[in-house]
Amino acid sequence: MPESPARRVVIAGASGLIGSALVDSLRADGVEVISLVRHAPSNPHERQWLQDAAPLDPDVLAGADAVVCLNGASIGHFPWTPSYKSTLLWSRVTPTRTLAAAVRALGDDAPALINASATGFYGSQPGVVLTESSDRGSGLLADICVDWEAAARDAGDRARVALLRTAPVVHEQGVLKPLLLLTKLGISGPIGRGTQVWPWISLDDEVRAIRHVIDSDIAGPVNLTGPTRATANDLGFALARRMNRPYVLRAPVWGITLALGKDATEALLTSDADVRPTVLEDGGYTFTHRTVDEAVASAVPAPGA
């Protein structure tokens, strides 16, 4: 059952697409939000952290209802060189481990730790319906997610820990970013076979679902993904229809691999994962955008609008 709405939330990664939208949503409802930042604080609502490997003072988290950790270098930065692969891991595990240690130090007074993860946990598993009880997959992102979630669980048994296995966000600054220009130019089309299932979620539902997790007793993995199955072609067609552009030019896998590298291509474009939001729906969450068409329509203005 939902608990009382949060009164104070600490957020790490508040400047990103999801984090900034979450901050705005919480503050609009009168929730006090403290942002953890790496620069010198510029206002009373910021606290500096991750300086010279120093631990986070647990007092920064004291009295909060929840701590939300959304840190992580962008998976949309290419190429994934060996150095950048290390950055992808470090930028997720190090902040999470730091927060988990501070949460654990508060003992029975610890706030809930709501920590980011990703549907990449499941890797590519064609033809399998994936829920929170499904096994991990293989590949670089799956390996990163396993280490990421293990770092969050270091918060200990006295803190509620929720693991947000988030799907790519259907937004102009999210999964749509590399597709928008191609679609606008009329040169978009199927990526590989195009029938691979892609998890997705709208930004509005991402933020509302995080707030649902904050205000509930949900613990453990929770898939933040739209409730209706969609393929890569479904997303591509929806965007092309929204922009009144064609969707015909197939992008061969070998060409994508040459441009992006094997790991990024397999993790982001040819992966096939039918991930379902079982925990959210069982917990009473109602989606604003139930189909990928609705999510695209919400994210992309219609021509001439």
C-alpha positions as CSV (number, residue, x, y, z in Angstrom):
1,M,0.0,0.0,0.0
2,P,1.3,3.5,-0.7
3,E,2.7,5.4,2.3
4,S,2.5,9.1,3.0
5,P,4.0,11.2,0.2
6,A,7.6,12.1,0.6
7,R,8.4,15.4,2.3
8,R,12.2,15.5,1.7
9,V,14.2,13.7,-1.0
10,V,17.9,13.7,-1.8
11,I,18.8,13.3,-5.5
12,A,22.1,12.5,-7.1
13,G,22.2,13.0,-10.8
14,A,19.6,15.8,-10.6
15,S,20.9,17.6,-13.7
16,G,20.2,14.9,-16.3
17,L,17.1,14.4,-18.4
18,I,15.3,12.2,-15.8
19,G,16.8,13.9,-12.7
20,S,15.8,17.5,-13.7
21,A,12.3,16.4,-14.6
22,L,12.0,14.5,-11.2
23,V,13.2,17.6,-9.3
24,D,10.6,19.8,-11.0
25,S,7.8,17.3,-10.3
26,L,8.7,16.9,-6.6
27,R,9.1,20.6,-6.0
28,A,5.9,21.4,-7.7
29,D,4.2,19.3,-5.0
30,G,6.0,21.0,-2.2
31,V,8.6,18.3,-1.6
32,E,12.0,19.6,-0.4
33,V,14.7,18.4,-2.7
34,I,18.4,18.4,-1.9
35,S,20.7,17.9,-4.9
36,L,24.1,16.2,-4.6
37,V,26.5,18.0,-6.9
38,R,30.2,17.7,-7.8
39,H,30.7,21.5,-8.1
40,A,30.7,24.1,-5.3
41,P,27.1,24.5,-4.1
42,S,25.4,27.5,-5.8
43,N,22.2,27.5,-3.6
44,P,21.0,26.3,-0.3
45,H,19.5,23.1,-1.9
46,E,22.8,21.7,-3.1
47,R,25.4,19.6,-1.3
48,Q,28.8,18.8,-2.7
49,W,30.1,15.2,-2.8
50,L,32.4,12.8,-4.6
51,Q,35.4,14.9,-3.9
52,D,38.8,13.1,-3.6
53,A,37.2,9.7,-2.8
54,A,35.9,11.2,0.5
55,P,32.9,9.4,2.0
56,L,29.6,11.2,2.1
57,D,28.6,12.5,5.5
58,P,25.5,10.5,6.5
59,D,24.0,13.7,8.1
60,V,23.4,14.9,4.5
61,L,20.8,12.2,4.2
62,A,19.4,12.3,7.7
63,G,15.7,13.1,7.8
64,A,15.1,12.3,4.1
65,D,12.3,10.0,3.1
66,A,14.3,8.7,0.1
67,V,17.6,9.1,-1.7
68,V,17.4,8.7,-5.4
69,C,20.6,8.0,-7.3
70,L,20.5,8.5,-11.1
71,N,24.2,8.9,-11.8
72,G,25.8,7.4,-14.9
73,A,27.8,8.5,-18.0
74,S,25.7,8.5,-21.2
75,I,25.4,5.3,-23.1
76,G,24.7,7.4,-26.1
77,H,28.4,8.6,-26.3
78,F,30.3,6.8,-29.0
79,P,32.6,5.0,-29.6
80,W,32.7,2.7,-26.6
81,T,36.4,2.6,-26.3
82,P,38.0,0.5,-23.5
83,S,38.5,3.7,-21.5
84,Y,34.8,4.8,-22.0
85,K,33.6,1.3,-21.0
86,S,35.4,1.8,-17.7
87,T,33.7,5.2,-17.4
88,L,30.3,3.7,-17.9
89,L,31.0,1.3,-15.0
90,W,32.8,3.8,-12.7
91,S,30.2,6.5,-13.1
92,R,27.5,4.2,-11.9
93,V,29.1,2.0,-9.3
94,T,31.1,4.6,-7.5
95,P,28.3,7.1,-6.7
96,T,26.0,4.2,-5.8
97,R,28.6,2.7,-3.4
98,T,29.2,6.0,-1.8
99,L,25.5,6.6,-1.2
100,A,24.9,3.0,0.0
101,A,27.6,3.5,2.7
102,A,26.0,6.7,4.0
103,V,22.6,5.1,4.0
104,R,23.9,2.0,5.9
105,A,25.6,4.3,8.5
106,L,22.2,5.7,9.5
107,G,21.0,2.3,10.6
108,D,17.3,2.2,11.6
109,D,16.9,5.9,10.6
110,A,18.1,5.2,7.0
111,P,16.0,6.6,4.1
112,A,15.0,4.4,1.2
113,L,17.6,4.1,-1.5
114,I,16.0,4.3,-4.9
115,N,18.8,3.5,-7.3
116,A,19.0,3.6,-11.0
117,S,19.6,0.4,-13.1
118,A,18.5,-0.4,-16.6
119,T,16.6,-3.0,-18.7
120,G,20.1,-3.8,-20.1
121,F,20.2,-6.1,-17.1
122,Y,18.3,-8.6,-19.2
123,G,20.6,-8.4,-22.2
124,S,19.1,-9.9,-25.4
125,Q,16.6,-12.7,-24.9
126,P,14.4,-13.1,-28.0
127,G,11.0,-14.7,-27.5
128,V,11.1,-14.5,-23.7
129,V,8.8,-12.4,-21.6
130,L,11.0,-10.7,-19.0
131,T,9.8,-9.7,-15.5
132,E,11.6,-8.7,-12.4
133,S,12.1,-12.4,-11.5
134,S,13.9,-13.2,-14.8
135,D,17.6,-14.0,-14.8
136,R,20.2,-11.6,-15.9
137,G,21.3,-11.6,-19.5
138,S,24.8,-11.4,-21.1
139,G,26.8,-8.6,-22.5
140,L,28.5,-5.4,-21.3
141,L,25.4,-3.6,-20.1
142,A,24.2,-6.7,-18.2
143,D,27.6,-7.0,-16.5
144,I,27.4,-3.3,-15.6
145,C,23.9,-3.5,-14.2
146,V,24.8,-6.5,-12.0
147,D,27.7,-4.6,-10.4
148,W,25.5,-1.5,-10.2
149,E,22.7,-3.3,-8.3
150,A,25.2,-5.1,-6.0
151,A,26.6,-1.7,-5.0
152,A,23.1,-0.5,-4.1
153,R,22.4,-3.5,-2.0
154,D,25.4,-2.6,0.1
155,A,23.0,-0.2,1.8
156,G,22.2,-3.1,4.1
157,D,19.1,-4.9,5.4
158,R,17.7,-2.0,7.4
159,A,17.1,0.2,4.4
160,R,14.5,-0.3,1.7
161,V,16.4,-0.6,-1.6
162,A,14.6,-0.3,-4.9
163,L,16.4,-0.9,-8.2
164,L,15.0,1.0,-11.1
165,R,15.5,-1.1,-14.3
166,T,14.7,1.8,-16.6
167,A,14.0,1.4,-20.3
168,P,15.3,3.9,-22.9
169,V,13.2,7.1,-22.5
170,V,11.1,8.2,-25.5
171,H,12.2,11.8,-25.6
172,E,14.0,14.2,-27.9
173,Q,17.0,14.1,-25.5
174,G,16.6,10.3,-25.0
175,V,16.3,7.4,-27.3
176,L,14.8,9.6,-30.1
177,K,17.8,11.9,-30.3
178,P,19.8,9.9,-32.9
179,L,16.7,9.1,-34.8
180,L,15.2,12.6,-35.2
181,L,17.7,14.0,-37.7
182,L,17.6,10.9,-39.9
183,T,13.8,10.9,-39.8
184,K,13.6,14.6,-40.6
185,L,15.9,14.1,-43.6
186,G,13.7,11.2,-44.8
187,I,16.5,8.6,-44.5
188,S,15.2,6.5,-41.6
189,G,14.2,2.9,-41.7
190,P,14.5,-0.5,-40.1
191,I,17.6,-1.1,-38.0
192,G,18.7,-4.6,-39.0
193,R,15.6,-6.7,-39.2
194,G,13.6,-4.1,-37.2
195,T,11.5,-6.8,-35.5
196,Q,13.6,-6.8,-32.3
197,V,11.6,-5.9,-29.2
198,W,12.8,-2.6,-27.6
199,P,11.7,-1.7,-24.1
200,W,10.6,2.0,-23.8
201,I,9.0,4.4,-21.4
202,S,7.8,8.1,-21.7
203,L,9.6,10.7,-19.6
204,D,6.3,11.5,-17.9
205,D,5.8,7.9,-16.8
206,E,9.4,7.5,-15.8
207,V,9.1,10.4,-13.4
208,R,5.7,9.4,-12.1
209,A,6.9,5.8,-11.7
210,I,9.9,6.9,-9.7
211,R,7.6,8.9,-7.4
212,H,5.3,5.9,-7.1
213,V,8.3,3.8,-5.9
214,I,9.4,6.6,-3.5
215,D,6.0,6.8,-1.9
216,S,5.3,3.0,-1.7
217,D,6.9,0.1,0.0
218,I,8.4,-1.4,-3.2
219,A,11.8,-2.9,-2.8
220,G,14.1,-4.9,-5.1
221,P,14.0,-4.7,-8.9
222,V,11.3,-2.8,-10.6
223,N,11.0,-2.5,-14.4
224,L,10.4,1.0,-15.5
225,T,9.1,0.3,-19.0
226,G,5.9,0.9,-20.9
227,P,3.2,-1.8,-20.6
228,T,2.8,-2.5,-24.3
229,R,5.3,-4.5,-26.4
230,A,7.0,-2.5,-29.2
231,T,9.6,-3.4,-31.8
232,A,12.3,-1.2,-33.2
233,N,10.1,-0.8,-36.3
234,D,7.1,0.3,-34.1
235,L,9.2,3.1,-32.6
236,G,10.6,4.1,-36.0
237,F,7.3,4.1,-37.8
238,A,5.6,6.1,-34.9
239,L,8.3,8.7,-35.2
240,A,8.1,8.9,-39.0
241,R,4.3,9.2,-38.9
242,R,4.5,11.9,-36.3
243,M,7.0,13.8,-38.5
244,N,5.2,13.0,-41.7
245,R,8.3,11.4,-43.2
246,P,9.1,8.1,-44.9
247,Y,10.5,5.0,-43.1
248,V,12.0,2.9,-45.8
249,L,15.8,2.8,-45.8
250,R,17.1,-0.2,-43.9
251,A,20.3,0.2,-41.9
252,P,22.5,-3.0,-42.2
253,V,23.9,-4.3,-38.9
254,W,27.4,-4.5,-40.4
255,G,27.3,-0.8,-41.1
256,I,26.0,0.1,-37.7
257,T,28.7,-2.1,-36.1
258,L,31.4,-0.5,-38.1
259,A,30.2,3.0,-36.9
260,L,29.4,2.2,-33.3
261,G,31.3,-0.9,-32.4
262,K,30.1,-4.4,-31.5
263,D,29.3,-3.8,-27.9
264,A,27.2,-0.7,-28.4
265,T,25.4,-2.2,-31.5
266,E,24.4,-5.4,-29.6
267,A,23.5,-3.5,-26.4
268,L,21.5,-0.7,-27.9
269,L,20.2,-1.5,-31.3
270,T,20.0,-5.2,-32.1
271,S,19.1,-6.4,-28.6
272,D,15.7,-8.1,-28.3
273,A,14.1,-7.8,-24.8
274,D,10.4,-8.0,-24.1
275,V,10.5,-6.4,-20.6
276,R,7.3,-6.1,-18.7
277,P,6.5,-3.7,-15.7
278,T,5.0,-6.4,-13.5
279,V,5.9,-4.9,-10.2
280,L,4.6,-1.4,-11.1
281,E,1.3,-2.8,-12.4
282,D,0.9,-5.1,-9.4
283,G,1.6,-2.1,-7.2
284,G,-1.3,-0.1,-8.7
285,Y,0.6,2.1,-11.0
286,T,-1.4,3.5,-13.9
287,F,0.5,4.5,-17.1
288,T,-0.1,7.9,-18.8
289,H,1.3,6.6,-22.1
290,R,0.4,2.9,-22.7
291,T,1.8,2.6,-26.2
292,V,4.9,3.7,-28.0
293,D,2.8,5.8,-30.4
294,E,1.4,7.7,-27.4
295,A,4.9,8.3,-26.0
296,V,6.2,9.6,-29.3
297,A,3.2,11.9,-29.7
298,S,3.8,13.3,-26.3
299,A,7.6,13.8,-26.9
300,V,7.6,15.2,-30.5
301,P,5.6,18.2,-31.6
302,A,3.5,17.6,-34.7
303,P,4.7,19.3,-37.9
304,G,3.6,22.9,-37.9
305,A,2.7,22.9,-34.2
